[in-house]
Amino acid sequence: MKLMKGVIVAMTTPFAEDGGVDLGAMRENTKWLVEKGIPCLYPCGTTGEMLLMDAGERKQVAETVVKAADGKTDVFVQCGAMTTRETLDLVAHARSIGADGVGVVTPAYFGLSEDEMLEHYRAVSRAAGEDFPIYLYNIPQCASNDLTLSLCEKITRDCPNVLGIKYSFNNADRISDYLSLRDFSFSVLVGLERHYLPYLSIGCQGVVTGCANAFPEVFLALDEAFRRGDLAEALRLQRIVEKLTQLISGPQSNARVKAAQRYRGQNSGHMRRPLLDISAAEEAAFLPQLAQFLPGNW
Protein backbone atom coordinates (compact mmCIF):
# COMPACT_ATOMS: atom_id res chain seq x y z
CA MET A 1 0.00 0.00 0.00
CA LYS A 2 1.14 3.51 -0.77
CA LEU A 3 2.43 5.88 1.88
CA MET A 4 2.30 9.65 1.87
CA LYS A 5 5.87 11.00 1.74
CA GLY A 6 7.70 14.26 1.26
CA VAL A 7 5.79 17.44 0.52
CA ILE A 8 2.04 16.88 0.68
CA VAL A 9 -0.09 19.89 -0.25
CA ALA A 10 -3.19 20.49 1.85
CA MET A 11 -5.16 22.01 -0.99
CA THR A 12 -7.38 25.06 -0.73
CA THR A 13 -10.89 24.96 -2.15
CA PRO A 14 -11.70 27.95 -4.42
CA PHE A 15 -15.19 29.28 -3.86
CA ALA A 16 -16.87 31.55 -6.40
CA GLU A 17 -18.35 34.90 -5.44
CA ASP A 18 -21.80 33.32 -5.20
CA GLY A 19 -20.47 30.76 -2.71
CA GLY A 20 -20.32 27.75 -5.04
CA VAL A 21 -17.24 25.58 -5.53
CA ASP A 22 -15.22 26.70 -8.55
CA LEU A 23 -14.29 23.31 -9.99
CA GLY A 24 -12.55 24.87 -12.99
CA ALA A 25 -10.17 26.74 -10.69
CA MET A 26 -9.69 23.58 -8.62
CA ARG A 27 -8.70 21.72 -11.78
CA GLU A 28 -6.16 24.34 -12.86
CA ASN A 29 -4.64 24.66 -9.39
CA THR A 30 -4.22 20.87 -9.28
CA LYS A 31 -2.41 20.88 -12.61
CA TRP A 32 -0.14 23.71 -11.44
CA LEU A 33 0.94 21.74 -8.38
CA VAL A 34 1.49 18.60 -10.43
CA GLU A 35 3.70 20.56 -12.82
CA LYS A 36 5.71 21.85 -9.86
CA GLY A 37 6.53 18.26 -8.91
CA ILE A 38 4.45 17.86 -5.74
CA PRO A 39 4.40 14.13 -4.91
CA CYS A 40 1.06 14.04 -3.10
CA LEU A 41 -2.10 16.15 -2.97
CA TYR A 42 -4.47 16.25 0.01
CA PRO A 43 -7.82 17.87 -0.83
CA CYS A 44 -10.79 18.42 1.49
CA GLY A 45 -8.77 18.96 4.65
CA THR A 46 -8.70 21.88 7.06
CA THR A 47 -7.05 24.18 4.51
CA GLY A 48 -9.77 23.07 2.09
CA GLU A 49 -12.55 24.19 4.45
CA MET A 50 -13.99 20.69 4.40
CA LEU A 51 -16.57 21.10 7.17
CA LEU A 52 -18.05 24.09 5.34
CA MET A 53 -18.90 21.86 2.36
CA ASP A 54 -21.63 19.27 2.08
CA ALA A 55 -20.83 15.69 1.11
CA GLY A 56 -21.78 16.25 -2.53
CA GLU A 57 -19.40 19.19 -2.86
CA ARG A 58 -16.59 17.27 -1.21
CA LYS A 59 -17.09 14.43 -3.68
CA GLN A 60 -16.98 16.87 -6.61
CA VAL A 61 -13.72 18.35 -5.33
CA ALA A 62 -12.19 14.89 -4.85
CA GLU A 63 -13.22 13.78 -8.34
CA THR A 64 -11.82 16.96 -9.89
CA VAL A 65 -8.44 16.59 -8.18
CA VAL A 66 -8.06 12.88 -8.98
CA LYS A 67 -8.96 13.46 -12.62
CA ALA A 68 -6.71 16.52 -13.02
CA ALA A 69 -3.78 14.78 -11.32
CA ASP A 70 -4.15 12.03 -13.96
CA GLY A 71 -1.96 9.57 -12.10
CA LYS A 72 1.04 11.92 -12.19
CA THR A 73 0.96 12.46 -8.46
CA ASP A 74 -0.72 10.67 -5.57
CA VAL A 75 -4.03 11.94 -4.19
CA PHE A 76 -5.13 11.18 -0.64
CA VAL A 77 -8.57 12.59 0.06
CA GLN A 78 -9.43 13.80 3.57
CA CYS A 79 -12.72 12.06 4.35
CA GLY A 80 -13.26 12.71 8.04
CA ALA A 81 -16.69 14.06 8.90
CA MET A 82 -18.94 14.66 11.90
CA THR A 83 -20.60 11.25 11.68
CA THR A 84 -19.33 7.76 11.02
CA ARG A 85 -22.00 7.30 8.36
CA GLU A 86 -20.84 10.28 6.30
CA THR A 87 -17.19 9.36 6.80
CA LEU A 88 -17.78 5.86 5.43
CA ASP A 89 -19.64 7.30 2.44
CA LEU A 90 -16.77 9.67 1.62
CA VAL A 91 -14.16 6.92 2.02
CA ALA A 92 -16.09 4.60 -0.31
CA HIS A 93 -16.38 7.41 -2.84
CA ALA A 94 -12.66 8.21 -2.67
CA ARG A 95 -11.81 4.61 -3.38
CA SER A 96 -14.32 4.39 -6.23
CA ILE A 97 -12.81 7.38 -8.09
CA GLY A 98 -9.26 6.05 -7.92
CA ALA A 99 -7.78 8.01 -5.01
CA ASP A 100 -4.56 6.50 -3.66
CA GLY A 101 -5.78 6.61 -0.08
CA VAL A 102 -7.58 8.73 2.49
CA GLY A 103 -7.00 10.78 5.59
CA VAL A 104 -9.63 10.69 8.33
CA VAL A 105 -9.81 13.45 10.92
CA THR A 106 -11.51 12.68 14.19
CA PRO A 107 -15.17 13.65 14.58
CA ALA A 108 -15.44 17.07 16.22
CA TYR A 109 -17.34 19.06 18.86
CA PHE A 110 -18.75 16.14 20.88
CA GLY A 111 -16.20 14.70 23.29
CA LEU A 112 -15.78 11.03 22.41
CA SER A 113 -14.61 8.24 24.67
CA GLU A 114 -11.69 6.06 23.64
CA ASP A 115 -14.09 3.21 22.87
CA GLU A 116 -16.20 5.47 20.65
CA MET A 117 -13.16 6.69 18.74
CA LEU A 118 -11.81 3.16 18.37
CA GLU A 119 -15.09 1.83 16.99
CA HIS A 120 -15.25 4.76 14.57
CA TYR A 121 -11.86 3.94 13.07
CA ARG A 122 -12.56 0.21 13.07
CA ALA A 123 -15.65 0.92 10.96
CA VAL A 124 -13.61 3.11 8.59
CA SER A 125 -10.95 0.44 8.24
CA ARG A 126 -13.47 -2.31 7.49
CA ALA A 127 -15.36 -0.21 4.98
CA ALA A 128 -12.24 0.94 3.13
CA GLY A 129 -10.97 -2.58 2.49
CA GLU A 130 -7.77 -4.12 3.79
CA ASP A 131 -5.69 -2.96 0.81
CA PHE A 132 -6.72 0.72 0.88
CA PRO A 133 -4.42 3.10 2.82
CA ILE A 134 -5.79 5.20 5.66
CA TYR A 135 -4.07 7.98 7.58
CA LEU A 136 -5.37 9.19 10.90
CA TYR A 137 -5.56 12.97 11.27
CA ASN A 138 -5.19 14.46 14.73
CA ILE A 139 -5.84 18.17 15.25
CA PRO A 140 -7.15 18.25 18.84
CA GLN A 141 -7.16 22.05 19.16
CA CYS A 142 -9.90 22.17 16.49
CA ALA A 143 -11.64 18.81 16.82
CA SER A 144 -11.87 18.57 20.64
CA ASN A 145 -10.87 14.91 20.38
CA ASP A 146 -7.29 13.66 20.74
CA LEU A 147 -5.79 10.50 19.28
CA THR A 148 -3.68 9.47 22.27
CA LEU A 149 -0.85 6.97 22.05
CA SER A 150 -2.88 4.30 23.84
CA LEU A 151 -5.77 4.78 21.43
CA CYS A 152 -3.47 4.68 18.40
CA GLU A 153 -1.92 1.47 19.69
CA LYS A 154 -5.38 -0.10 19.66
CA ILE A 155 -6.23 1.31 16.23
CA THR A 156 -3.01 0.02 14.68
CA ARG A 157 -3.62 -3.38 16.30
CA ASP A 158 -7.14 -3.67 14.89
CA CYS A 159 -6.80 -1.75 11.62
CA PRO A 160 -3.88 -3.00 9.48
CA ASN A 161 -4.68 -0.57 6.65
CA VAL A 162 -4.15 2.43 8.96
CA LEU A 163 -0.61 3.20 7.86
CA GLY A 164 0.13 6.50 9.55
CA ILE A 165 -1.01 9.77 11.07
CA LYS A 166 -0.96 13.48 10.31
CA TYR A 167 -0.37 15.37 13.55
CA SER A 168 -1.15 19.09 13.66
CA PHE A 169 -0.23 20.06 17.19
CA ASN A 170 3.00 21.26 18.79
CA ASN A 171 3.98 18.30 20.95
CA ALA A 172 7.37 16.75 20.21
CA ASP A 173 6.91 13.95 22.74
CA ARG A 174 3.72 12.83 21.02
CA ILE A 175 5.50 12.80 17.64
CA SER A 176 8.15 10.50 19.12
CA ASP A 177 5.44 8.29 20.62
CA TYR A 178 3.67 7.97 17.26
CA LEU A 179 6.95 7.10 15.53
CA SER A 180 7.39 4.16 17.90
CA LEU A 181 4.16 2.50 16.78
CA ARG A 182 4.41 -0.82 14.91
CA ASP A 183 8.03 -1.16 15.93
CA PHE A 184 8.95 2.21 14.39
CA SER A 185 7.32 1.47 11.02
CA PHE A 186 4.33 3.82 11.45
CA SER A 187 4.25 6.74 9.00
CA VAL A 188 4.09 10.12 10.78
CA LEU A 189 3.42 13.36 8.91
CA VAL A 190 4.07 16.84 10.28
CA GLY A 191 1.08 19.19 10.20
CA LEU A 192 3.03 22.24 11.41
CA GLU A 193 5.26 23.38 8.54
CA ARG A 194 7.71 25.40 10.62
CA HIS A 195 8.83 22.17 12.34
CA TYR A 196 9.42 20.22 9.14
CA LEU A 197 13.19 19.77 9.26
CA PRO A 198 13.43 18.97 12.99
CA TYR A 199 10.80 16.28 12.66
CA LEU A 200 12.27 14.90 9.46
CA SER A 201 15.48 14.41 11.40
CA ILE A 202 13.81 12.11 13.94
CA GLY A 203 11.99 9.99 11.38
CA CYS A 204 8.84 11.73 10.14
CA GLN A 205 8.13 10.99 6.50
CA GLY A 206 6.63 14.23 5.25
CA VAL A 207 4.85 17.51 5.82
CA VAL A 208 1.22 18.34 5.05
CA THR A 209 1.40 22.01 4.15
CA GLY A 210 -1.08 24.69 3.14
CA CYS A 211 1.65 27.24 2.38
CA ALA A 212 2.91 25.04 -0.45
CA ASN A 213 -0.26 25.80 -2.40
CA ALA A 214 1.49 29.07 -3.26
CA PHE A 215 5.18 28.34 -2.68
CA PRO A 216 5.82 24.65 -3.32
CA GLU A 217 9.38 25.25 -4.52
CA VAL A 218 10.98 26.03 -1.15
CA PHE A 219 9.36 23.01 0.53
CA LEU A 220 10.45 20.70 -2.28
CA ALA A 221 14.00 22.11 -2.14
CA LEU A 222 14.18 21.62 1.64
CA ASP A 223 12.92 18.05 1.38
CA GLU A 224 15.36 17.20 -1.41
CA ALA A 225 18.31 18.72 0.44
CA PHE A 226 17.54 16.69 3.56
CA ARG A 227 17.16 13.44 1.65
CA ARG A 228 20.47 13.88 -0.17
CA GLY A 229 22.19 14.58 3.14
CA ASP A 230 22.93 18.28 2.64
CA LEU A 231 21.94 19.36 6.14
CA ALA A 232 23.46 22.83 5.88
CA GLU A 233 21.29 23.62 2.85
CA ALA A 234 18.26 21.99 4.46
CA LEU A 235 18.73 24.20 7.53
CA ARG A 236 19.06 27.32 5.38
CA LEU A 237 15.80 26.47 3.63
CA GLN A 238 14.12 25.60 6.93
CA ARG A 239 14.75 29.19 8.06
CA ILE A 240 12.97 30.44 4.94
CA VAL A 241 10.05 28.08 5.55
CA GLU A 242 9.81 29.41 9.11
CA LYS A 243 9.61 33.02 7.85
CA LEU A 244 6.93 32.05 5.33
CA THR A 245 4.79 30.17 7.82
CA GLN A 246 5.09 32.93 10.41
CA LEU A 247 3.89 35.43 7.82
CA ILE A 248 0.88 33.33 6.86
CA SER A 249 -0.08 31.75 10.19
CA GLY A 250 -2.55 33.11 12.71
CA PRO A 251 -6.16 34.26 12.30
CA GLN A 252 -7.36 34.07 8.69
CA SER A 253 -4.34 31.97 7.73
CA ASN A 254 -6.33 30.12 5.05
CA ALA A 255 -7.41 33.45 3.56
CA ARG A 256 -3.76 34.51 3.42
CA VAL A 257 -2.86 31.25 1.67
CA LYS A 258 -5.47 32.09 -0.97
CA ALA A 259 -4.08 35.63 -1.30
CA ALA A 260 -0.60 34.13 -1.77
CA GLN A 261 -1.99 31.84 -4.47
CA ARG A 262 -3.37 34.88 -6.30
CA TYR A 263 0.09 36.42 -6.02
CA ARG A 264 1.43 33.37 -7.89
CA GLY A 265 -1.19 33.73 -10.61
CA GLN A 266 -3.67 31.09 -9.42
CA ASN A 267 -7.43 31.47 -9.21
CA SER A 268 -7.81 30.71 -5.51
CA GLY A 269 -11.32 32.11 -5.24
CA HIS A 270 -12.91 33.23 -2.00
CA MET A 271 -13.38 31.86 1.48
CA ARG A 272 -16.73 30.32 2.35
CA ARG A 273 -18.71 32.16 5.01
CA PRO A 274 -18.57 32.49 7.88
CA LEU A 275 -14.88 32.70 6.95
CA LEU A 276 -13.91 35.93 5.19
CA ASP A 277 -11.27 36.95 2.69
CA ILE A 278 -8.62 39.31 4.02
CA SER A 279 -9.44 42.93 3.28
CA ALA A 280 -8.05 44.82 0.29
CA ALA A 281 -5.92 46.89 2.65
CA GLU A 282 -4.53 43.80 4.39
CA GLU A 283 -3.79 42.16 1.05
CA ALA A 284 -2.00 45.28 -0.22
CA ALA A 285 0.26 45.20 2.86
CA PHE A 286 0.71 41.41 2.78
CA LEU A 287 1.51 40.70 -0.87
CA PRO A 288 4.77 42.71 -1.21
CA GLN A 289 6.25 40.63 1.60
CA LEU A 290 5.87 37.47 -0.50
CA ALA A 291 8.50 38.41 -3.09
CA GLN A 292 11.30 37.04 -0.87
CA PHE A 293 9.83 33.54 -1.19
CA LEU A 294 9.77 33.42 -4.99
CA PRO A 295 12.21 30.97 -6.62
CA GLY A 296 15.46 32.77 -7.28
CA ASN A 297 15.05 35.05 -4.27
CA TRP A 298 16.22 32.54 -1.69
Disulfide bonds with the S-S distance in Angstrom:
none
